[in-house]
Amino acid sequence: MTDLKIYSTLSGQKEEFLPQGSLVKMYVCGVTPYSDAHIGHAMSYINFDVVRRYLKYRGYQLKSVQNFTDVDDKIIHRAQETGEEPLILSDRYAKNFSVDMAALNIMPSDTYPRVSQEIPEIIKIIEGLIQKNHAYVASNGDVYFRVSSMPDYGKLSNRNVEDMCAVTRVEIGEEKQNHMDFAVWKAAKEGEISWNSPWGQGRPGWHIECTAMALKYLGDEITIHGGGHDLVFPHHENEIAQSEGYTGKPFAKWWMHNGLLQMGGDKMSKSLGNLITIKDILKQYTSDDLRVFVLSSHYRKPLSYSTEILNSAAKGAMRLATTIALVSNTQKLSANINIKEYEKCFLQAMDDDFNSPRALAVLFDLARDINRAYDSRYNIQKAQSLLKDLGGQVLGLTFKTMQVSLDEQKLATAWSVLHTQGVIANGQTAIERLDNLLNIRSAAKQNKDWAKADLIRKTLADSGVEIIDTPAGSEWKVK
């Protein structure tokens, strides 16, 4: 259907996207809801939202599932700290997460299963694994997956089982037959949430949960399985072993993993205390600002966060929004913009393993040509329509900004004043002029021409544009 190629962690290379049948079945690992979602979550789910959007744009039918791990050690510990029931606490944070995702303009998945509601399915799969000798019951009521029963264990993370055994230790209270075996069912501890099972009271292990939910809602073989790079081992490696041990079939064709968000070179994590919640970041920035920030880097690469980088992304998002907001004279000739070539370049970028940085660059080039055509009084509606379709339908941009639109009448007065004073020349778009003025003002300050620097600042302030001086340089924003 397309020339799309997707990198699969399993094969270690880009593979032509040829799914079996017309339905693309996609499972993305969800959150453990014990606290508010942070911008690391935003990065991951924006990337997978764009994957889904592009597949739909290219004509594929899609069924997507994203779980909530609402039974987990972290939830139990947090509930003990707050005095809440674990499922009440996880339900509250799961609902908050859904609100955050909507605020980021992320399309909802078709199904959001929760571990607590899938216990019968999980028990059924564990029983099947025991019958096939892939799992065994320990004397303390734990059930473990027998890693040695899967000769290709380690194929996703490219790890050797013997090497893994050498660095793996058995925790106190565990009764494994092998160091690498992992729990699919944990016997209940006093005071913890638990369910009845053939092996006594207990709760599921982490990895078996996703296996059960993926198989139940998408079938034995799925098209794409996604998640963060930190889930490759052990979570996804164990998912493959369980799922293929249970069904005897290949589990997922494409394994996609996004890079992790870094704060000053460190991974974002609660233990380091460097988390920024989605709620907090959206008080200062729009969903488009965050999307341009995230999509300016390829999804498989780590993404470095800084205020300067995010401010630059916000400025780019505003450029696209102001371009969409332009109103052209419909009686004039259409702009001589090669719309088909722009669309072709955009699709080629996305077909290359969802190369969003290159796709964004195409949109910024298109926006530049639209602004130039607008200043020359051409009709820009067709080009705007393409920009809106590609940016909106595929990249999920809303073209909304926290700032008001540029006031063309006030800016026209500003251009006239500054042109009369010999500061700027005609022939540039509004945004190009604003960027150029920052350079002119910077040069004036270096030459100690304070009168020119103050003239630029005051004239723009009168037109509704504020200049902000930062250690990294000057920026402008609409007041």
C-alpha positions in Angstrom: 0.0 0.0 0.0 2.9 2.3 0.7 6.7 2.5 0.6 6.7 2.6 4.4 9.7 1.0 6.2 9.8 0.6 10.0 12.8 -0.2 12.2 12.2 -3.3 14.3 14.2 -3.8 17.4 13.8 -7.6 16.9 15.6 -7.7 13.5 17.8 -4.6 14.1 16.9 -3.1 10.8 14.3 -1.3 8.8 11.8 -3.6 7.2 9.2 -3.0 4.5 5.8 -2.6 6.2 3.7 -5.4 4.8 1.2 -6.4 7.4 -0.9 -9.5 7.0 -4.4 -8.5 6.1 -6.0 -5.1 6.0 -6.0 -4.6 9.8 -3.0 -3.2 11.7 -3.1 -4.4 15.3 -1.0 -2.2 17.6 -0.2 -2.6 21.3 1.6 0.1 23.2 2.6 -0.4 26.9 0.7 2.0 29.1 1.5 3.6 32.4 1.5 2.4 36.0 -0.8 5.0 37.4 0.5 5.9 40.9 1.5 9.6 40.2 0.8 12.3 37.6 2.2 11.7 34.1 5.3 13.7 33.2 6.8 15.0 29.9 8.7 11.7 29.4 5.3 10.1 29.1 4.3 12.9 26.7 7.3 12.2 24.5 6.5 8.5 24.2 2.8 8.8 23.6 3.1 11.7 21.2 5.5 9.6 19.1 3.2 6.6 19.0 0.2 8.9 18.4 1.9 10.1 15.2 2.6 6.5 14.2 -1.1 5.7 14.4 -2.1 8.9 12.7 0.2 8.3 9.8 -0.9 4.7 9.3 -4.5 6.0 9.2 -3.6 8.8 6.8 -2.0 6.2 4.5 -5.3 4.2 4.5 -4.6 1.4 6.9 -7.3 0.1 9.3 -6.0 0.2 12.8 -7.0 -1.4 16.1 -4.9 0.0 19.0 -4.7 -1.2 22.6 -2.9 0.6 25.5 -3.1 -0.9 29.0 -3.1 0.5 32.5 -0.9 -1.5 35.0 -3.2 -0.7 37.9 -1.8 -3.6 40.1 1.9 -3.1 41.0 4.4 -2.8 43.8 4.7 1.0 43.3 0.9 1.4 43.5 0.7 -0.7 46.7 3.5 1.3 48.3 2.0 4.7 47.4 -1.4 3.6 48.6 0.1 2.6 52.0 1.6 6.1 52.2 -1.6 7.8 51.4 -4.0 5.5 53.3 -6.0 4.8 50.1 -7.2 1.6 48.6 -4.7 0.7 45.8 -7.4 0.4 43.1 -8.9 3.7 44.1 -5.6 5.4 43.9 -4.7 3.9 40.5 -8.1 4.7 39.2 -7.7 8.4 40.1 -4.3 8.6 38.4 -5.5 6.7 35.3 -8.3 9.2 34.9 -5.8 12.1 35.3 -3.6 10.4 32.6 -6.5 10.3 30.2 -7.1 14.1 30.7 -3.5 14.8 30.1 -3.5 12.8 26.9 -6.6 14.6 25.6 -4.8 17.9 26.4 -1.9 16.8 24.2 -4.3 16.1 21.4 -3.5 12.4 21.5 -6.1 10.1 19.8 -7.6 7.7 22.3 -6.8 4.0 21.8 -9.7 1.6 21.0 -9.3 -0.2 24.3 -7.7 0.6 27.6 -7.7 -2.7 29.6 -6.7 -2.7 33.2 -4.8 -5.5 34.9 -7.3 -5.7 37.8 -10.1 -6.4 35.4 -8.2 -9.1 33.5 -7.3 -11.6 36.3 -9.3 -14.5 34.9 -7.6 -14.2 31.5 -4.2 -13.9 33.2 -4.8 -17.1 35.3 -5.9 -18.9 32.1 -2.7 -18.2 30.4 -0.6 -19.1 33.4 -2.4 -22.5 33.6 -1.6 -23.0 29.9 2.1 -22.2 30.4 2.2 -24.7 33.3 0.6 -27.4 31.1 3.2 -26.8 28.4 6.0 -27.0 30.9 6.9 -23.3 30.3 6.1 -22.4 34.0 6.1 -24.1 37.4 4.6 -23.6 40.8 7.0 -23.0 43.7 6.3 -24.4 47.2 5.5 -20.9 48.5 2.7 -20.3 45.9 4.7 -18.3 43.4 4.6 -19.3 39.8 7.7 -18.8 37.6 8.3 -18.9 33.9 11.0 -21.4 33.0 13.3 -19.4 30.8 15.3 -22.5 29.7 12.1 -23.7 27.9 12.5 -21.0 25.2 15.8 -21.6 23.3 15.7 -18.2 21.6 15.2 -16.3 24.9 17.2 -13.0 24.6 16.5 -12.5 20.9 15.0 -9.0 21.3 17.7 -7.5 23.5 20.5 -9.6 21.9 21.5 -11.0 25.3 23.0 -14.3 26.0 21.2 -16.3 28.7 24.4 -17.6 30.3 25.7 -14.1 30.6 22.4 -12.9 32.1 22.5 -15.8 34.6 25.9 -14.7 35.8 24.7 -11.2 36.9 21.2 -12.2 38.1 20.6 -13.0 41.8 17.7 -14.7 43.6 15.8 -12.4 45.9 15.1 -13.4 49.5 11.9 -15.5 49.6 12.1 -16.5 45.9 12.2 -20.3 45.1 13.4 -20.2 41.5 14.8 -23.3 39.7 17.0 -20.9 37.7 18.3 -17.4 38.3 16.7 -16.1 35.1 13.2 -17.5 35.7 10.7 -14.7 36.5 7.4 -14.6 38.3 4.1 -14.7 36.5 2.1 -15.0 39.7 3.2 -13.7 43.1 1.8 -15.3 46.4 0.0 -12.7 48.5 1.8 -10.9 51.2 0.0 -9.7 54.3 -1.9 -6.5 53.7 -1.5 -6.5 49.9 -4.3 -6.6 47.3 -4.8 -10.2 46.0 -7.0 -12.5 44.1 -7.9 -16.2 44.5 -6.1 -18.6 42.1 -5.4 -22.3 41.7 -2.1 -21.6 43.5 -3.7 -19.6 46.4 -4.2 -15.9 47.0 -1.9 -13.7 45.0 -1.5 -11.2 42.1 0.0 -11.3 38.6 3.6 -10.6 37.8 4.4 -7.6 35.8 5.2 -9.2 32.4 2.3 -11.7 32.2 -0.2 -8.8 32.4 0.7 -7.4 28.9 0.8 -10.8 27.4 -2.7 -11.5 28.6 -4.2 -8.2 27.5 -2.5 -8.2 24.1 -3.6 -11.7 23.3 -7.2 -11.1 24.5 -7.8 -7.9 22.6 -5.6 -8.3 19.5 -5.2 -12.0 19.0 -2.2 -14.4 18.9 -0.2 -12.4 16.4 0.0 -8.6 16.4 1.5 -6.1 13.9 3.3 -3.5 16.1 4.3 -3.6 19.7 5.6 -0.4 21.1 7.1 1.1 24.3 10.0 3.0 25.7 13.6 1.8 25.1 13.9 1.0 28.8 11.2 -1.8 28.4 13.3 -3.9 25.9 14.7 -5.9 28.7 13.3 -7.5 30.8 9.7 -6.6 30.1 9.4 -7.0 26.4 11.9 -9.9 26.3 9.7 -11.7 28.8 6.5 -10.8 26.9 7.8 -12.6 23.8 8.8 -15.7 25.8 5.4 -16.0 27.5 3.3 -15.2 24.5 5.1 -17.4 22.0 5.4 -20.2 24.6 1.7 -20.0 25.1 0.5 -19.7 21.5 3.4 -21.4 19.6 3.2 -18.5 17.2 5.4 -15.3 16.5 4.0 -12.7 18.9 4.7 -9.3 17.2 6.1 -8.5 13.7 7.5 -5.0 14.5 8.9 -4.0 17.9 9.2 -0.2 18.1 11.0 1.5 21.0 11.3 5.3 21.5 14.3 6.9 23.0 14.2 8.3 26.5 13.9 11.9 27.6 17.0 13.3 29.3 17.3 16.2 31.7 20.8 17.7 31.5 22.3 14.4 30.4 20.4 12.4 33.0 17.4 10.2 32.3 14.2 11.7 33.7 13.2 9.7 36.8 11.4 10.1 40.1 14.5 8.9 42.0 16.5 11.9 40.6 13.7 14.3 41.4 13.8 15.9 37.9 10.3 15.2 36.7 8.1 17.9 35.1 4.5 16.9 34.9 2.3 17.3 31.8 -0.1 19.5 33.8 2.7 21.9 34.8 4.2 22.2 31.4 0.9 22.9 29.8 0.5 25.9 32.0 3.3 27.6 30.0 3.2 25.9 26.6 0.6 24.5 24.2 0.3 20.9 23.0 1.7 22.1 19.6 4.8 23.5 21.4 5.4 20.0 23.0 4.8 18.2 19.7 7.2 20.3 17.7 9.8 19.8 20.6 9.3 16.0 20.5 9.0 15.6 16.8 12.1 17.6 16.1 14.0 14.5 17.2 13.7 11.1 15.7 11.6 8.8 17.9 14.3 6.2 18.3 16.9 8.8 19.6 17.2 10.2 23.2 15.7 13.7 23.5 17.4 16.3 25.6 15.1 18.7 27.5 15.9 22.4 28.3 13.9 25.5 28.5 15.8 27.0 25.6 15.1 24.1 23.3 11.4 24.1 24.3 11.2 27.8 23.7 12.6 27.4 20.3 10.0 24.7 19.5 7.3 27.0 20.8 8.5 29.7 18.4 8.3 27.2 15.5 4.8 26.1 16.5 3.7 29.7 16.5 5.2 30.2 13.0 3.0 27.4 11.7 0.0 28.6 13.6 0.3 32.2 12.3 0.8 30.8 8.7 -2.5 28.9 9.0 -4.2 32.0 10.4 -3.4 34.2 7.4 -6.4 35.2 5.3 -5.6 35.6 1.6 -7.5 37.5 -1.1 -9.5 34.8 -2.9 -9.8 36.9 -6.0 -6.0 36.9 -6.6 -4.1 34.2 -8.5 -3.1 31.1 -6.6 0.5 31.1 -5.3 3.0 29.4 -7.5 3.9 26.8 -4.8 4.6 23.2 -5.9 2.1 21.5 -3.5 2.5 18.0 -4.9 6.3 18.2 -4.4 5.9 19.3 -0.8 3.4 16.5 -0.1 5.8 14.0 -1.8 8.7 15.1 0.3 6.6 14.9 3.5 5.4 11.4 2.7 8.9 10.2 1.8 10.2 11.4 5.2 7.4 9.7 7.1 7.8 6.5 5.1 11.4 6.4 6.3 10.7 5.0 9.7 8.5 8.0 10.7 11.3 10.6 10.2 9.4 13.4 11.9 12.4 15.9 12.0 12.6 15.8 8.2 8.8 15.9 7.8 8.7 19.0 10.1 11.4 20.7 8.0 9.2 20.2 5.0 6.3 21.9 6.7 8.5 24.9 7.8 9.7 25.3 4.2 6.1 25.2 3.0 5.1 27.8 5.6 8.0 30.0 4.5 6.7 29.9 0.9 3.1 30.5 2.0 4.2 33.7 3.9 6.2 35.0 1.0 3.2 34.4 -1.4 0.9 36.1 1.1 3.1 39.2 1.3 3.0 39.3 -2.6 -0.8 39.2 -2.3 -1.3 35.7 -3.9 -4.1 33.3 -3.0 -2.5 30.9 -0.5 -5.6 28.7 0.4 -4.5 25.5 -1.4 -1.0 25.6 0.2 -2.5 26.4 3.6 -4.9 23.4 3.2 -1.9 21.1 2.6 -0.1 22.5 5.6 -3.1 22.0 7.8 -3.8 18.4 6.5 -0.2 17.2 7.0 0.4 19.0 10.2 -3.0 18.3 11.7 -3.9 14.9 10.5 -0.5 13.3 10.7 1.5 15.3 13.3 -1.5 16.1 15.5 -0.9 19.9 15.5 -3.9 22.0 16.4 -2.3 25.3 15.2 -3.4 27.0 18.4 -1.1 29.2 20.3 -1.1 30.8 23.8 -0.3 34.1 22.2 -2.8 36.1 20.2 -2.2 36.4 16.4 0.1 39.0 15.1 -1.8 42.2 14.6 -1.2 43.0 11.0 -2.4 46.6 11.2 -0.2 47.5 14.2 2.8 45.7 12.6 2.3 47.6 9.4 2.7 50.8 11.4 5.8 49.4 13.0 7.3 48.5 9.7 6.6 52.0 8.4 8.3 53.6 11.4 11.4 51.4 11.3 11.7 51.6 7.5 11.5 55.4 7.7 14.3 55.3 10.3 16.4 53.1 8.0 16.3 50.1 10.3 14.7 47.6 8.0 14.0 47.1 4.3 10.7 45.9 2.7 10.3 42.5 1.0 10.3 40.2 4.0 7.5 38.3 5.7 6.4 39.4 9.1 8.2 36.6 10.9 11.4 37.1 8.9 11.3 40.8 9.8 10.9 40.1 13.5 13.8 37.6 13.4 15.9 40.1 11.4 15.1 42.9 13.9 16.6 40.8 16.7 19.8 40.5 14.8 19.8 44.2 14.0 19.1 45.1 17.7 21.9 42.8 18.9 24.4 44.4 16.5 23.2 47.9 17.7 23.8 46.9 21.3 27.3 45.6 20.5 28.0 48.9 18.8 26.6 50.8 21.8 23.9 52.3 19.5 21.4 52.4 22.3 19.1 54.7 20.5 18.5 52.2 17.7 18.2 49.3 20.1 15.6 51.2 22.2 13.7 52.3 19.1 13.3 48.7 17.9 12.2 47.5 21.4 9.7 50.4 21.9 8.2 50.2 18.4 7.6 46.5 18.6 6.2 46.9 22.1 3.7 49.4 20.7 2.7 46.9 18.0 2.1 44.1 20.6 5.4 42.2 20.2 7.7 41.9 23.3 11.4 41.4 23.1 12.9 39.1 25.8 16.6 39.1 26.5 18.0 35.8 27.7 21.5 34.5 28.4 21.2 32.5 25.1 20.2 35.6 23.1 17.0 37.6 22.4 13.6 36.2 21.5 10.3 37.8 20.6 6.8 36.8 21.5 3.3 38.3 20.9 2.0 39.9 24.1 
